[in-house]
Amino acid sequence: MTIQQLFKKILPFSKPYKNLIFYTFVLTLVGSFAAQVNAFILKYTVDTISDLLVDNRPLSQGFYLLGSIAAILLGKEVLYAAVQFGQKFYGEKLRIMIARDFSQAIVDKILTYKMAFYTSTSNESGKLQTRIDAGISSLTRLVQNFFIDILPLFANAIVALVCMFLANFYVGLVGLMIIPVYFYVSQLQAQRLSGFRRSMRRYRENKSNQIINLIDSIHVIKSFVREDIEGERHKQIQYDMTENQMATRKTSFLFDSMKSFIEQIGVVIVIILTAYFVLNEQMTLGAIMFHIMLFNNVSAPIRQLHRIYDEVNDALIYSESFFEILEAENQREQTGSYRPEHIKGLIEIKNVNFTYPNEHQALTNISMTICPNQNTALVGLSGAGKSTVINLLDKFYEPTSGQILLDGVDLRDYNTNFLRENIGLVLQKNHIFKGSIAENIRYGKIDASMEEVIVAAKKAYIHEQILELPNAYEAEAHLLSGGQQQRIAIARMFLKNPPIIFLDEPTANLDAIATEQIKKSLDAIKMGRTVIIVSHSISQIIDAEHIVVMEKGRVVEDGTHEELYDLNGTYHSIFSAMANSLNIQKITESMREE
């Protein structure tokens, strides 16, 4: 990304604050002229004092001169302080406002992206977080520095250079010629550092992602006593980052020394040239200090050029990945416009193939029909593709090929938000948001009354346990156990009350009694709805009116429990294994003894 491209992307975010930018430009212009006052005052002071000494005038005239000069300089400093305050205030305000807009824009955008965006290996949570944080930080810092440092410095330099040319063309030419040389060296420095900075960005992303993974996996790490291994893995990343940082600093220091030497050459030439003109009686004595001060005003942004290049280079590097996320239009969820008045729940899957973004083919030419108002179970070993079917039906992904129909209409034609509003989804592990229990249940229906929340909790058999907590429904949801959190998720579905329900191992984290309670609740809510359940629970599979058996991404059997069991095929093997794992024979004998 070039600087022009970067500013073109920032422009839409700065347009709402054009008044702030205008005020900053006015203050910058005033400040750039005020910054030259010292040079003119110093020239006048030296020349006047020189004349006073030559003419042997009384000391009182010298005191009057010094008093006048002091008053002018103090007045200028008061004005300059006010200008600087305005520049910093408006620049900081602009940074804060644009940072807020950047943050909101990126959140609004990623919420519209399809699931494939989040499951891509290049978009792991730690990497995304680093790209977003570093992108916003570098971009807003660039905006701030532009109005607080870059713009005032270069405005001062331009005004100072014009003054130098007006005073003496040749001295002005020296100031002008030193700038492109300095720019060239700074550009070389930026090019050399860009590779190091890109590597550093990658290291930071990996570091952030690894720390998140470490925290998420801390139970496993400690149970296997693998702290040393994880520590060494993190140590390697830190070592690589250190080596990269040292190489960056070494290159920066080398170029900084070169630029400092170039600047001093310019100062020496200005001193020699102005001294020559003074000796040749083409300039007054005060002109020497006058031109040196003006040259310092010209070289001030040059002295800061490496830092400015660093800021711009950081913004260029980190903004690439930031704007890749912000402008990933190909990752936006596709939505149709179809919104029927009523959904019956007839689902037809026809010759569907699906491959995940990581190129794993999860489904191969599957076909099935899910009848409305019927309970259908998807059965198969882990990795058979059952959860993938749920993901496709909820439009988290689109089929690679084939067609999915809902009530005879292609799923692609449905408005995605409307479709999901009419689908209830309970996963094996449901997310609990930070907040109260009531807020988490109300996620199923944002405007639900407290009475509706309590009814939903009762249906999910969690109401009594919530009342036992110190703050009842206002208690933090994270205080609940895994099984209780699962029932909070089921309570959300009761509150949502959709015509289609997808259950992906809904009782996997519950104890036997809780499972039986939830089973009763699920049996109640299944009435008059289309239900697809993925489960390894014998009771839930037997209760299903329709069973689809999957194996390695294919549909291998389809029918009722009795029909499939009598086939003595895949379903028979799976069901028998489930029964044996429960030790049904011993359970039956124990119940007979009672």
C-alpha positions, 0 to 999 in steps of 0.5 A, spaced: 500 500 500 502 506 498 501 513 502 496 515 497 492 509 497 492 509 505 490 517 505 485 515 500 482 510 505 482 514 511 479 520 507 472 517 508 473 517 516 476 524 516 470 527 512 465 528 518 470 532 522 472 537 516 471 543 521 476 540 526 481 539 520 480 546 518 481 549 525 487 545 525 490 548 518 488 555 520 492 554 527 498 551 523 498 557 518 499 562 524 504 558 528 508 557 522 509 564 521 510 565 529 515 560 529 520 565 524 519 571 529 525 569 533 530 569 527 527 576 525 528 578 532 535 575 533 537 579 527 534 585 529 537 585 536 544 583 533 544 588 528 542 594 533 546 592 538 552 592 533 550 599 531 549 602 538 556 599 540 559 602 533 556 609 535 558 609 542 550 610 544 548 611 551 546 604 555 539 607 556 538 606 549 540 599 549 536 597 555 530 600 552 531 595 546 532 589 550 525 591 554 522 592 547 525 585 544 523 581 551 516 584 550 515 582 543 518 575 544 514 574 550 507 576 546 509 571 541 510 565 546 503 566 549 500 566 542 505 560 540 502 557 546 495 558 544 496 555 537 500 549 540 494 548 545 489 548 539 493 544 534 494 538 540 487 539 542 484 538 535 489 533 533 487 529 539 480 530 538 480 528 531 484 521 533 479 519 538 473 520 534 477 517 528 479 511 532 472 510 535 469 510 528 475 505 525 473 500 531 465 501 530 466 500 522 471 494 523 466 490 528 460 492 524 463 489 518 466 482 521 459 481 524 457 481 516 462 476 514 460 468 513 463 463 518 468 461 513 472 467 514 472 465 522 474 458 520 480 460 516 487 458 519 489 465 517 484 469 521 485 465 528 482 469 534 489 472 536 491 474 529 485 477 528 485 481 534 492 483 533 491 486 526 485 490 528 488 493 535 495 494 531 491 497 525 487 502 529 493 504 533 497 505 527 492 509 523 490 513 529 497 515 531 498 517 524 492 522 523 494 525 530 501 526 528 500 528 522 496 534 525 500 535 531 507 534 528 508 533 521 503 538 518 506 544 523 513 542 522 513 542 514 509 548 514 514 551 519 520 549 514 516 551 508 515 558 511 522 558 513 525 556 506 521 562 503 524 567 508 531 564 507 530 565 499 527 572 500 533 574 504 539 571 500 537 566 494 544 562 495 543 561 502 536 559 501 538 554 495 543 550 500 537 549 505 533 547 499 538 542 496 539 539 503 532 536 503 531 531 497 538 528 500 535 527 507 529 525 504 532 520 499 536 517 505 530 516 509 526 513 504 532 508 503 531 507 511 524 506 510 525 500 505 530 497 509 526 497 515 519 495 512 521 487 511 523 487 519 516 490 520 512 485 516 516 480 520 515 483 527 507 484 525 507 476 524 511 475 530 506 479 534 500 475 531 503 469 533 505 471 540 498 473 541 494 467 538 499 463 542 497 466 549 490 466 547 491 458 546 495 457 552 490 460 556 484 456 553 488 450 554 491 451 561 487 445 564 490 440 559 497 443 560 497 443 567 494 436 567 499 433 563 505 437 566 507 440 560 508 447 563 516 447 561 514 445 553 509 451 553 514 455 556 520 453 551 515 454 545 513 461 547 521 462 548 522 461 541 517 466 539 520 471 544 527 470 541 525 471 534 522 477 536 528 480 539 533 478 534 528 482 529 528 488 534 535 488 534 536 488 527 531 493 526 534 498 531 541 497 528 539 499 521 535 505 524 541 507 528 546 507 522 541 511 518 540 516 523 547 517 524 548 518 516 542 523 516 545 527 522 552 528 518 548 530 512 544 535 517 551 538 520 554 539 513 548 543 511 549 547 517 557 548 516 555 550 509 550 556 511 555 558 516 561 559 511 556 562 506 553 567 510 560 569 513 563 570 506 557 575 505 558 578 511 566 579 510 564 581 503 559 587 506 553 584 503 550 582 509 550 584 516 552 581 522 545 579 525 544 575 518 549 569 520 544 568 526 538 569 522 540 564 517 542 559 522 536 559 525 531 559 519 536 553 517 534 550 523 527 551 522 528 548 515 532 542 518 527 541 524 522 536 520 528 533 517 531 531 524 524 528 525 523 525 518 526 518 521 520 518 526 515 520 521 517 515 516 517 510 522 510 512 523 507 512 516 511 505 515 507 502 521 501 505 518 502 502 511 504 495 514 499 494 519 493 498 515 494 493 509 491 487 514 487 492 517 483 494 511 484 487 508 479 485 514 475 491 513 474 491 505 473 483 505 467 484 501 468 477 498 467 474 505 460 477 506 454 473 507 450 472 501 443 473 503 436 473 499 430 477 499 425 471 500 421 472 507 415 467 507 409 468 512 409 461 514 415 456 514 412 449 514 419 446 515 420 441 509 427 440 508 430 437 502 437 436 501 439 434 494 446 431 491 450 436 496 457 436 496 461 441 501 468 442 502 471 447 508 476 452 507 481 448 509 480 444 503 477 438 507 471 435 504 466 434 509 460 431 505 460 427 498 453 427 494 448 427 500 441 427 499 435 426 504 428 429 506 426 432 513 419 432 513 415 437 517 413 436 524 417 430 525 423 429 529 429 427 525 436 424 528 442 424 524 447 418 527 454 417 525 461 416 528 465 422 529 467 426 523 461 423 519 459 430 517 453 431 522 454 437 524 456 440 517 449 438 515 447 443 521 451 448 519 449 448 512 442 448 514 443 454 518 446 458 512 453 458 516 456 455 510 454 454 503 454 448 499 460 447 494 455 444 489 448 441 490 441 444 492 438 445 499 430 447 499 426 449 505 419 448 503 421 448 496 425 454 495 432 454 495 436 456 501 440 461 498 434 465 496 431 466 503 433 472 507 439 470 512 436 474 518 429 471 517 431 464 516 435 464 522 430 468 526 426 462 525 431 456 527 433 454 534 440 452 535 443 448 541 450 446 540 454 441 544 458 447 547 454 454 547 457 460 549 455 464 555 456 472 554 458 476 560 453 479 563 447 476 568 443 470 567 437 474 565 441 477 559 443 471 557 436 468 557 433 474 554 438 473 548 433 469 545 428 474 545 431 481 546 424 485 548 422 479 553 419 481 559 422 478 566 415 473 566 417 470 559 424 469 562 422 465 568 417 461 564 423 459 559 428 458 565 422 453 568 421 449 561 429 448 561 429 446 569 434 451 571 429 456 575 430 453 582 437 453 581 437 460 579 433 462 585 439 459 590 444 464 587 445 470 591 442 475 586 438 470 582 437 472 575 441 478 576 447 473 578 453 473 573 452 467 568 459 465 568 458 463 575 454 457 573 456 450 571 457 447 564 451 443 565 447 449 568 450 454 562 447 448 557 440 449 560 441 457 559 442 456 552 436 451 552 432 456 555 434 461 550 431 457 545 424 456 549 424 464 549 425 464 541 420 459 540 422 457 532 418 453 528 425 449 526 430 446 531 437 444 530 440 440 536 447 438 536 448 434 542 444 438 547 445 434 553 452 432 552 454 436 558 449 434 563 448 429 568 443 423 568 438 427 572 439 433 568 439 430 561 432 426 563 429 433 565 431 436 559 429 431 555 422 432 557 423 439 556 425 438 549 419 433 548 415 438 549 418 443 545 418 438 539 411 438 538 409 441 532 416 443 529 421 440 525 427 438 529 433 435 527 438 432 532 445 430 532 446 425 538 449 419 541 444 418 546 440 412 545 433 415 548 433 421 543 435 416 537 430 411 539 425 417 540 426 420 533 421 418 527 426 418 522 433 417 522 439 418 517 445 414 518 452 418 515 459 415 514 465 419 512 461 424 509 455 420 506 448 418 507 449 410 508 442 409 511 435 412 512 429 410 515 426 408 522 429 405 528 426 398 527 427 398 519 435 400 520 436 396 526 433 390 522 438 391 516 443 389 520 448 394 517 451 401 519 446 403 524 445 396 527 453 396 529 452 403 532 446 402 536 449 396 538 456 399 540 452 404 544 448 399 548 454 395 550 457 401 552 451 403 557 452 395 559 444 395 558 444 387 560 447 389 567 442 395 568 436 391 566 438 385 571 439 390 576 432 393 575 429 386 575 432 385 582 428 391 584 
